[in-house]
């Protein structure tokens, strides 16, 4: 098999279960705790600080609004939560609480692995709260995962990914500056996913050097909760740059994390075989670039 000197033919997984490995439980937990804190919840809730940018609690203008919000927020199932959020917004079109219901629906669609509906809810959140780091990250992640060569909206998607991911990194830094506890973990998770979305977008648009830089940053930020998809795409970027030793190390990391995702595991095994063959070849996979 002739592999030495050839550029790998990149194959990308389909839309992953967003945050399934990295942050689903963490994001949902801290979102819930933040909401409880905003409402004046328990001491446990208050142990996770709200964003520094939040200077006051969201207010219900009437007891009925508060009751309706609590009823809607208690629902389970993404479709029911979305419908309740829309009904609540129609009934209280200026309520400060609308974004929390759309955020809840967004997370429930995330849990159900419905990227299209999660994207729609994220856009609802951003219409009410343009600097919401979670909604910014989720939109960037979904769009990067779905980006393709024949995508009719490629330029628009690329622009949105760049804008939302960069804004999410800044918003998370500004809003979660407390270096301790759950807020710090939340911030690094959001930033890792933002850098991963940027890196995957750059990889798919031919900027291998930029992709490697951003994907490396994503892996460094996610050391406490690594993501196989990020390591796989980092391996591809390094392979494209003929950094075969680094790529082999990255693909090994991806394989260790891919057991719960058959599609990713299959692609990672193909890339691992290619890189192993290069290592056995006459050039033993040596890089033609400085590491």
C-alpha positions as CSV (number, residue, x, y, z in Angstrom):
1,X,0.0,0.0,0.0
2,X,1.5,3.3,-1.1
3,X,1.1,5.8,1.7
4,X,4.4,7.7,2.2
5,X,4.1,11.3,1.2
6,X,0.4,11.1,0.4
7,X,-2.0,13.4,2.0
8,X,-4.7,11.7,4.0
9,X,-8.2,11.7,2.6
10,X,-10.0,13.3,5.5
11,X,-13.3,11.7,6.6
12,X,-15.4,13.3,9.2
13,X,-17.9,11.8,11.6
14,X,-21.6,12.8,11.2
15,X,-23.1,15.2,13.8
16,X,-21.9,13.9,17.1
17,X,-24.1,13.7,20.2
18,X,-23.2,17.3,21.1
19,X,-21.4,17.5,24.5
20,X,-22.3,13.8,25.1
21,X,-18.8,13.0,26.2
22,X,-17.5,16.4,27.3
23,X,-20.1,18.3,29.1
24,X,-23.7,17.3,29.0
25,X,-24.0,16.5,32.7
26,X,-21.7,19.4,33.7
27,X,-23.5,22.0,31.5
28,X,-27.0,20.9,32.6
29,X,-26.0,20.8,36.3
30,X,-24.4,24.2,36.3
31,X,-27.2,25.7,34.2
32,X,-29.7,24.4,36.8
33,X,-27.6,25.6,39.7
34,X,-27.2,29.0,38.1
35,X,-31.0,29.2,37.6
36,X,-31.6,28.3,41.3
37,X,-29.1,30.9,42.4
38,X,-30.7,33.5,40.2
39,X,-34.0,32.7,41.9
40,X,-32.5,32.7,45.4
41,X,-32.2,29.0,45.7
42,X,-30.6,26.7,48.3
43,X,-27.1,27.0,49.8
44,X,-25.9,24.3,47.5
45,X,-27.0,26.2,44.5
46,X,-25.3,29.3,45.7
47,X,-22.0,27.5,46.0
48,X,-21.7,27.7,42.2
49,X,-21.3,31.4,41.5
50,X,-23.3,33.0,38.8
51,X,-21.5,34.9,36.0
52,X,-19.7,38.0,37.2
53,X,-21.6,40.0,34.5
54,X,-24.9,39.1,36.2
55,X,-25.6,41.9,38.6
56,X,-29.2,41.2,39.6
57,X,-31.7,38.4,39.6
58,X,-34.2,38.0,36.7
59,X,-37.5,39.3,37.9
60,X,-41.1,38.1,37.5
61,X,-43.4,41.0,37.3
62,X,-46.3,39.2,38.9
63,X,-46.9,36.1,41.0
64,X,-48.8,34.6,38.1
65,X,-45.7,35.0,35.8
66,X,-43.5,33.3,38.4
67,X,-46.0,30.4,38.7
68,X,-46.3,30.0,35.0
69,X,-42.5,30.0,34.6
70,X,-42.0,27.4,37.3
71,X,-44.7,25.2,35.7
72,X,-43.1,25.5,32.3
73,X,-39.5,24.9,33.6
74,X,-40.6,21.7,35.4
75,X,-41.7,20.0,32.2
76,X,-39.6,17.1,30.7
77,X,-39.2,16.4,27.1
78,X,-37.7,18.8,24.6
79,X,-40.8,19.3,22.5
80,X,-43.0,20.0,25.5
81,X,-40.4,22.4,26.9
82,X,-40.2,24.3,23.6
83,X,-44.0,24.6,23.3
84,X,-44.1,25.8,26.9
85,X,-41.4,28.4,26.2
86,X,-43.2,29.7,23.1
87,X,-46.5,29.9,25.0
88,X,-44.8,31.7,28.0
89,X,-43.2,34.1,25.6
90,X,-46.5,34.9,23.9
91,X,-48.1,35.5,27.2
92,X,-45.2,37.5,28.7
93,X,-43.5,39.0,25.6
94,X,-41.2,41.3,27.7
95,X,-40.4,38.8,30.5
96,X,-36.8,38.5,31.5
97,X,-37.4,34.8,32.1
98,X,-38.0,33.8,28.5
99,X,-34.4,33.0,27.8
100,X,-34.2,30.4,30.6
101,X,-37.0,28.4,29.2
102,X,-35.5,28.4,25.7
103,X,-32.2,27.5,27.3
104,X,-33.9,24.6,29.0
105,X,-35.4,23.4,25.7
106,X,-32.0,23.8,24.1
107,X,-30.4,21.5,26.6
108,X,-33.2,19.0,26.4
109,X,-32.8,18.8,22.6
110,X,-29.1,18.5,23.2
111,X,-29.7,15.5,25.5
112,X,-32.0,14.0,22.8
113,X,-29.3,14.5,20.2
114,X,-31.5,16.7,17.9
115,X,-29.0,19.2,16.4
116,X,-31.4,21.0,14.2
117,X,-33.9,21.7,17.0
118,X,-31.1,22.5,19.4
119,X,-29.7,25.0,16.9
120,X,-33.2,26.6,16.6
121,X,-33.5,27.0,20.4
122,X,-29.9,28.4,20.6
123,X,-30.9,31.0,18.1
124,X,-33.9,31.9,20.3
125,X,-31.7,32.3,23.3
126,X,-29.2,34.5,21.4
127,X,-32.0,36.7,20.1
128,X,-32.7,37.5,23.8
129,X,-29.2,37.2,25.2
130,X,-26.5,37.7,22.4
131,X,-23.6,37.0,24.8
132,X,-24.9,33.7,26.2
133,X,-21.8,31.6,26.0
134,X,-23.5,28.2,26.0
135,X,-25.8,29.1,23.1
136,X,-22.9,30.6,21.2
137,X,-20.8,27.4,21.7
138,X,-23.7,25.1,20.8
139,X,-24.4,26.9,17.6
140,X,-20.8,26.9,16.6
141,X,-20.4,23.2,17.4
142,X,-23.5,22.1,15.4
143,X,-22.6,24.2,12.4
144,X,-18.9,23.0,12.4
145,X,-20.0,19.4,12.7
146,X,-22.4,19.7,9.8
147,X,-20.1,21.8,7.5
148,X,-19.5,20.1,4.2
149,X,-17.7,20.8,0.9
150,X,-21.0,21.0,-1.0
151,X,-22.7,23.0,1.6
152,X,-24.7,25.8,-0.1
153,X,-24.4,28.0,3.0
154,X,-20.7,27.3,3.5
155,X,-19.6,30.9,3.7
156,X,-22.5,31.9,6.0
157,X,-21.9,28.9,8.3
158,X,-18.1,29.6,8.4
159,X,-18.7,33.2,9.3
160,X,-21.2,32.3,12.0
161,X,-18.9,29.7,13.5
162,X,-16.0,32.2,13.6
163,X,-18.2,34.9,15.2
164,X,-20.0,32.7,17.7
165,X,-17.0,30.7,18.8
166,X,-14.8,33.7,19.3
167,X,-17.6,35.5,21.1
168,X,-18.2,32.5,23.3
169,X,-14.5,32.4,24.3
170,X,-14.6,36.0,25.4
171,X,-18.0,35.8,27.1
172,X,-17.0,32.7,29.1
173,X,-13.7,34.4,30.2
174,X,-15.6,37.6,31.2
175,X,-18.6,35.8,32.8
176,X,-16.8,33.0,34.7
177,X,-13.6,34.4,36.0
178,X,-13.8,32.8,39.4
179,X,-10.9,30.3,39.4
180,X,-12.5,27.8,41.7
181,X,-15.3,25.3,41.7
182,X,-17.9,24.5,39.1
183,X,-17.7,27.9,37.4
184,X,-14.0,27.3,36.4
185,X,-14.8,23.9,35.0
186,X,-17.8,25.3,33.1
187,X,-15.7,28.1,31.6
188,X,-12.9,25.7,30.4
189,X,-15.5,23.3,28.9
190,X,-17.2,26.1,27.0
191,X,-13.9,27.5,25.7
192,X,-12.6,24.0,24.8
193,X,-15.7,23.4,22.7
194,X,-15.4,26.8,21.1
195,X,-11.8,26.2,20.0
196,X,-12.8,22.7,18.8
197,X,-15.5,24.2,16.6
198,X,-13.1,26.7,15.2
199,X,-10.5,24.0,14.6
200,X,-12.9,21.7,12.8
201,X,-14.2,24.5,10.7
202,X,-10.6,25.4,9.7
203,X,-9.7,21.8,9.0
204,X,-12.7,21.5,6.7
205,X,-11.8,24.7,4.8
206,X,-8.2,23.8,4.3
207,X,-6.5,25.9,7.0
208,X,-4.5,23.0,8.5
209,X,-2.1,25.1,10.5
210,X,-5.0,27.1,12.1
211,X,-6.9,23.9,12.7
212,X,-3.9,22.3,14.5
213,X,-3.5,25.4,16.7
214,X,-7.1,25.7,17.7
215,X,-7.6,21.9,18.3
216,X,-4.5,21.8,20.4
217,X,-5.9,24.5,22.6
218,X,-9.2,22.6,22.8
219,X,-7.4,19.5,24.1
220,X,-5.4,21.4,26.6
221,X,-8.5,23.1,28.0
222,X,-10.4,19.7,28.1
223,X,-7.7,17.7,30.0
224,X,-10.2,17.0,32.8
225,X,-12.8,15.7,30.3
226,X,-11.2,14.9,27.0
227,X,-13.1,14.5,23.8
228,X,-12.3,11.9,21.2
229,X,-13.7,14.0,18.3
230,X,-11.3,16.8,19.1
231,X,-8.3,14.4,19.2
232,X,-9.4,12.7,15.9
233,X,-9.6,16.1,14.1
234,X,-6.3,17.2,15.6
235,X,-4.7,14.0,14.2
236,X,-6.1,14.8,10.8
237,X,-4.7,18.3,10.9
238,X,-1.2,17.1,12.0
239,X,-1.3,14.3,9.3
240,X,-2.1,16.9,6.6
241,X,1.0,18.9,7.8
242,X,3.1,15.8,7.7
243,X,3.6,15.8,11.4
244,X,3.2,12.1,11.5
245,X,4.6,11.3,15.0
246,X,2.3,13.9,16.6
247,X,-0.6,12.7,14.5
248,X,0.0,9.1,15.6
249,X,0.0,10.2,19.3
250,X,-3.2,12.2,18.8
251,X,-5.0,9.3,17.0
252,X,-4.1,7.0,19.8
253,X,-5.8,9.4,22.2
254,X,-8.9,9.5,20.0
255,X,-9.1,5.7,19.9
256,X,-9.0,5.5,23.7
257,X,-12.0,7.8,23.9
258,X,-14.0,6.5,20.9
259,X,-15.4,3.2,22.3
260,X,-18.9,4.7,22.8
261,X,-19.1,6.1,19.3
262,X,-18.8,3.3,16.6
263,X,-18.6,5.8,13.7
264,X,-15.7,7.7,15.3
265,X,-14.0,4.5,16.3
266,X,-14.1,3.2,12.7
267,X,-12.7,6.4,11.3
268,X,-10.0,6.6,14.0
269,X,-9.0,3.0,13.2
270,X,-8.5,3.9,9.5
271,X,-6.4,6.9,10.4
272,X,-4.4,4.9,12.9
273,X,-3.7,2.2,10.3
274,X,-2.5,4.8,7.8
275,X,-0.2,6.5,10.3
276,X,1.1,3.1,11.5
277,X,1.9,2.2,7.9
278,X,3.8,5.5,7.5
279,X,5.8,4.7,10.6
280,X,6.8,1.3,9.1
281,X,7.7,2.9,5.8
282,X,11.2,3.9,4.5
283,X,10.7,7.4,5.9
284,X,9.4,6.1,9.2
285,X,6.8,8.9,9.3
286,X,9.3,11.6,9.9
287,X,7.9,15.1,9.8
288,X,8.9,17.5,7.0
289,X,8.0,20.4,9.2
290,X,9.4,21.6,12.5
291,X,7.2,20.3,15.4
